[in-house]
Amino acid sequence: MFHEILSKKHIQQIHDTSMKLLQNVGVEFPYEPALAAFQKHGVKTDGQRVYLSEDQVLKALVSAPKQFTIQARNPERGVTVGGGSPVLAPGYGAPFLVDSELGKRAPTMEDYVNLVKIAHNLPNQDMSGHLIVEPGDVSARTAHVQMLYAHMVHSDKAFIGSAAGKTGAQDTMAMARILFGEDLKDKAVCISLINSLTPLGYSTEMLEALVEFATVRQPVAIAALAMAGSTAPITLAGTLATQTAELLAGVALTQLINPGTPVVFGSTSTNIDMRTGALAIGSPELSQMIVAHAQLARFYKLPSRSGGALTDANYPDAQASFESMLGLLTTVNAGVDFVLHAGGILSSYLAFSYEKFVLDDEMCGMVRRLHQGIAVTPDTLAYEVIANVGPGGNYLAEMHTVKRCRKEFWTPDLCDRGGLEAWIQAGMPTAVDRARQRWQKLVAEHQDPALDETTARQLKEYVEARTS
């Protein structure tokens, strides 16, 4: 049973308020093909504003899949969204890096490639991501092409597509056809993030990408970043009603364009700090929003996206640790299906850290193990073993222990369990020290997964043509 915070009555009240907003206030869609799709299905529009009735919304939601699978170029690494287990993906969109030795700095394309390699090798990142950081040493016009190339060449995990407008979506699909073959009908090969523009709107760039991906029935995660007290009402209930209205309008659009398009109902909404006006993603209110949003997603029978290892801290320190664990544990316990920002984020989405990335992945492993629960079977109850050992005995030499000793418990890669004296003799390394050593080792030892020569050549030629 997932953790819940809203009663059935509360969910209905939020739904009813969202429906009133959609019918009476409307949502801004500043893109003609989007407006045309609504108009084609009898939805009322006035200029760029769209007004949906409850019946129109609920009818559109019927065709949205409850779960779907994103293919990876390694067939064993495809991921199912909505299948009962959370899909974990790295942080997204950070404009800065926090270097453990140099401090804040601008990311480069070399950093981006390093992070893709790390994501490929980390055991708990199910996808390699996209826009992990914003590399500042390449053209903003074509950076998305180089980022897509990095994911396709340096990793064989499923990846996230580019939502950099119509061009980003088209480049994503062109490169995906090189990687997966021309026929992508009924085959999801990526998922892309479409952000709404709270309150009650979307940007033209996001709508361009949404229309392109929905037209070819590729999955999109439509997500809001409403800021309670700033871009949304200061009350969390009001924020939930606002973002639910704008998200449902976007979800409806995907189904009106192409029924059956996989779509995820997403939120990273939280409050602002009323003393500074800064976004607060390490707050308990963020966790409350995660739980409530996951409940609403289940109410609408849609896969959910939210949460992650989120923090307002500017360095992977104690604050980063407890805030990130609160956010991640809440997300998994709430039953969120797709978790973007599962690793690496600092400073309220503004920065990424190599060290925090590998530390967060360790945290993901801990949370996953907790989420698995306890297996209760005749073998695990171990009656015969207990009876054989009897009072005052020892289980270390039992075959039941020997057979299970390497897999029964979760084993950390970074956490120090060696004891105080061993730690002192090793020079008293911190968790950040150990994390730095781990990511550097992962990058140094990385080997690109095999890719056939023709595909590799065609991808390289595509990137060269687009960036020349």
SVG drawing of the C-alpha trace seen along z (x, -y; Angstrom):
<svg xmlns="http://www.w3.org/2000/svg" viewBox="-19 -37 66 67">
<polyline fill="none" stroke="black" stroke-width="0.4" points="0.0,0.0 1.4,-3.4 1.6,-6.3 -1.3,-8.7 -2.1,-12.1 -5.5,-13.0 -8.9,-11.5 -11.2,-10.5 -13.2,-13.7 -10.1,-15.9 -9.3,-14.3 -12.8,-15.0 -12.7,-18.6 -9.3,-19.2 -10.7,-17.6 -13.9,-19.6 -11.9,-22.9 -9.6,-21.9 -12.6,-21.3 -14.1,-24.7 -10.7,-26.3 -10.6,-24.5 -14.2,-25.4 -14.3,-29.0 -10.7,-30.3 -9.0,-28.2 -5.4,-27.4 -3.1,-29.3 -1.8,-27.4 0.2,-29.8 0.7,-27.5 -1.6,-27.2 -1.4,-23.4 -2.3,-22.8 -5.3,-25.1 -6.3,-23.4 -6.3,-20.0 -8.6,-21.3 -10.9,-23.0 -11.1,-19.9 -12.6,-18.0 -15.1,-20.7 -13.2,-22.3 -13.9,-26.0 -11.1,-28.4 -10.8,-32.1 -7.6,-33.5 -4.9,-31.3 -7.0,-30.3 -8.6,-26.9 -11.6,-25.9 -12.3,-22.3 -15.4,-20.7 -15.2,-17.9 -16.7,-15.5 -14.1,-16.5 -11.2,-15.9 -12.4,-12.6 -13.2,-11.3 -9.7,-12.2 -8.0,-10.5 -9.6,-7.1 -7.1,-6.4 -4.0,-7.3 -2.1,-4.0 -1.9,-3.0 1.6,-1.7 4.1,-1.5 7.6,-0.3 10.5,-2.5 12.9,-0.5 16.6,-0.7 19.2,0.3 20.1,3.0 16.8,5.0 17.6,6.0 17.6,2.4 14.1,1.3 12.0,-0.3 8.3,0.0 6.6,-3.1 3.5,-2.3 4.5,1.3 4.6,1.1 8.3,0.2 9.8,-3.3 11.9,-4.1 14.9,-6.2 16.7,-8.8 19.4,-11.4 18.9,-15.1 17.8,-17.3 18.6,-20.9 21.2,-22.1 23.0,-25.2 26.0,-24.8 28.3,-22.2 29.5,-22.2 33.0,-20.9 34.2,-19.4 37.7,-21.0 36.9,-24.2 33.5,-25.1 30.8,-26.5 31.6,-26.4 30.0,-26.1 29.6,-22.6 31.3,-21.6 30.5,-19.0 33.3,-16.9 31.5,-17.0 28.3,-15.9 30.0,-12.9 31.5,-12.0 28.1,-12.1 26.5,-9.9 29.2,-7.4 28.7,-7.5 24.9,-7.1 25.5,-4.1 27.6,-2.4 25.6,-3.3 23.5,-0.3 20.3,-2.2 19.9,-4.7 17.5,-3.0 17.9,-5.6 20.9,-7.6 18.8,-10.8 19.1,-14.0 20.1,-17.6 21.8,-16.4 23.7,-19.7 23.7,-22.5 27.1,-22.5 28.3,-26.0 31.1,-25.4 28.9,-24.3 26.3,-26.1 23.0,-26.4 21.4,-25.9 22.7,-22.3 23.7,-21.3 20.8,-18.9 22.1,-16.9 25.4,-16.4 23.8,-15.4 21.6,-12.9 24.6,-11.5 26.4,-11.0 23.5,-9.0 23.2,-6.8 26.9,-6.1 28.2,-6.0 25.3,-4.1 22.8,-1.4 20.3,-2.4 17.0,-4.0 17.3,-7.8 15.2,-11.0 14.5,-12.9 15.0,-16.6 12.1,-19.0 14.0,-21.9 11.0,-22.9 10.0,-21.4 13.7,-21.1 14.7,-19.2 11.9,-16.7 12.6,-16.2 16.3,-15.6 15.4,-13.2 13.2,-11.1 15.7,-11.3 18.5,-10.0 16.2,-7.4 15.4,-6.0 19.1,-5.6 19.5,-3.8 16.3,-1.6 15.3,-1.4 12.9,-3.4 9.8,-1.7 9.0,-3.1 5.2,-2.4 3.9,-1.4 7.5,-1.4 8.4,-3.9 12.1,-4.7 12.4,-7.6 10.4,-9.8 10.6,-13.6 9.9,-16.2 7.2,-18.8 7.0,-21.5 3.8,-23.5 4.1,-27.3 2.4,-27.9 -0.1,-29.4 -2.3,-27.8 -0.2,-27.9 2.4,-26.4 5.3,-27.9 5.3,-27.8 8.6,-25.8 7.1,-23.1 4.0,-22.8 6.0,-22.4 7.8,-19.4 4.6,-18.0 2.8,-18.1 5.8,-16.5 6.1,-13.6 2.4,-13.0 2.1,-12.9 4.5,-9.9 3.1,-8.5 6.3,-8.9 5.9,-9.2 5.9,-12.6 6.0,-13.5 4.0,-16.6 5.1,-18.2 4.4,-21.4 6.8,-23.3 4.3,-25.4 5.8,-27.6 3.3,-27.9 3.2,-31.5 4.6,-32.8 3.3,-31.2 0.6,-29.4 -1.6,-30.0 0.3,-29.9 -1.9,-27.0 -0.9,-23.5 -4.5,-22.6 -4.8,-25.6 -1.5,-24.8 -2.7,-21.2 -5.9,-22.4 -4.0,-24.9 -1.4,-22.4 -3.9,-19.6 -5.9,-21.8 -3.0,-22.8 -1.6,-19.3 -4.9,-17.7 -5.2,-20.1 -1.8,-19.1 -2.6,-15.4 -5.9,-15.8 -4.0,-17.5 -1.8,-14.5 -4.8,-12.2 -6.7,-14.5 -3.6,-14.6 -3.0,-10.8 -5.1,-8.6 -2.9,-6.1 0.1,-8.4 1.9,-7.4 1.8,-10.3 3.0,-10.8 1.2,-13.1 4.1,-15.0 4.9,-17.4 7.9,-18.9 5.9,-21.6 6.7,-22.9 6.7,-26.1 9.0,-29.1 10.8,-30.3 8.8,-33.3 11.9,-35.0 13.9,-34.9 11.6,-34.1 13.8,-31.1 12.4,-27.8 12.4,-25.2 12.9,-21.6 14.3,-20.3 11.1,-21.2 8.5,-18.9 6.0,-20.7 7.7,-19.2 7.1,-15.7 3.5,-16.5 3.0,-17.6 4.7,-14.4 2.3,-12.2 -0.8,-14.2 0.2,-14.3 0.8,-10.5 -2.7,-10.0 -4.2,-12.3 -2.4,-10.4 -4.0,-7.2 -7.3,-8.9 -7.0,-9.7 -5.4,-6.3 -2.3,-7.9 1.4,-7.0 3.0,-9.6 6.3,-11.6 7.6,-13.4 10.3,-13.7 13.8,-12.5 16.9,-13.1 16.2,-16.8 17.8,-19.4 18.4,-23.1 21.9,-22.5 24.8,-23.8 27.2,-21.0 26.8,-17.3 26.8,-17.7 24.6,-16.7 21.8,-19.0 21.9,-17.5 21.8,-14.0 18.7,-14.3 16.7,-16.5 17.5,-14.2 16.6,-11.1 13.3,-12.7 12.4,-13.5 13.5,-10.1 12.0,-8.0 8.7,-9.9 8.6,-9.5 9.1,-5.7 6.7,-5.2 4.1,-7.3 4.1,-5.0 5.5,-7.5 6.2,-5.7 8.9,-7.9 11.5,-9.6 13.5,-12.3 16.2,-13.9 17.0,-10.6 20.6,-11.7 23.0,-14.6 20.9,-17.7 22.0,-20.5 20.9,-24.1 17.2,-23.9 17.7,-22.4 20.4,-25.0 23.5,-22.8 24.7,-19.2 27.5,-17.4 29.5,-14.4 30.0,-13.3 26.3,-13.7 25.4,-11.7 27.1,-8.6 26.1,-9.2 22.5,-9.6 22.7,-6.4 23.8,-4.6 20.7,-6.1 18.5,-4.8 19.9,-1.3 19.0,-1.6 15.5,-2.9 14.9,-0.2 16.0,2.5 13.6,1.1 10.8,1.0 11.2,4.7 9.9,5.7 10.5,9.0 10.0,12.4 8.1,14.8 8.3,18.4 9.1,21.8 12.7,21.4 13.1,17.9 11.3,18.8 14.1,21.3 12.4,23.5 14.7,26.5 17.8,24.4 16.7,22.8 15.8,26.2 19.1,27.7 21.2,24.8 19.1,24.8 19.6,22.6 22.9,20.8 24.1,21.8 25.7,19.9 24.4,19.6 27.6,18.5 28.6,22.0 25.2,23.1 24.7,23.8 21.6,21.8 23.8,18.8 26.6,19.7 24.3,20.0 22.7,16.6 25.5,14.5 26.3,12.7 22.8,11.7 20.6,11.7 21.5,8.2 22.0,4.9 25.7,4.2 26.9,0.6 29.6,-0.7 30.3,-3.9 29.0,-3.7 31.8,-3.0 31.3,0.0 34.9,0.8 35.0,-0.6 36.5,-3.6 40.1,-2.4 40.3,-1.4 38.8,-4.8 41.4,-6.7 44.2,-4.6 42.9,-5.3 43.3,-9.1 39.7,-9.8 38.2,-10.1 34.8,-11.7 31.8,-10.4 32.6,-13.1 36.2,-11.8 35.0,-8.3 32.4,-9.5 35.1,-11.4 37.2,-8.3 34.2,-6.2 33.1,-8.5 36.6,-9.0 37.1,-5.2 33.8,-4.8 34.8,-7.3 38.4,-5.9 37.2,-2.3 34.2,-3.0 33.9,-1.1 31.2,-2.2 28.7,0.6 29.1,2.2 27.3,0.5 27.4,1.7 29.7,-0.2 27.0,-1.4 24.8,-2.8 27.7,-4.5 28.8,-6.1 25.3,-7.3 24.9,-8.9 28.2,-10.6 27.4,-11.9 24.1,-13.2 25.6,-15.1 28.4,-16.5 25.8,-17.7 23.7,-19.4 26.6,-21.1 28.6,-22.2"/>
</svg>
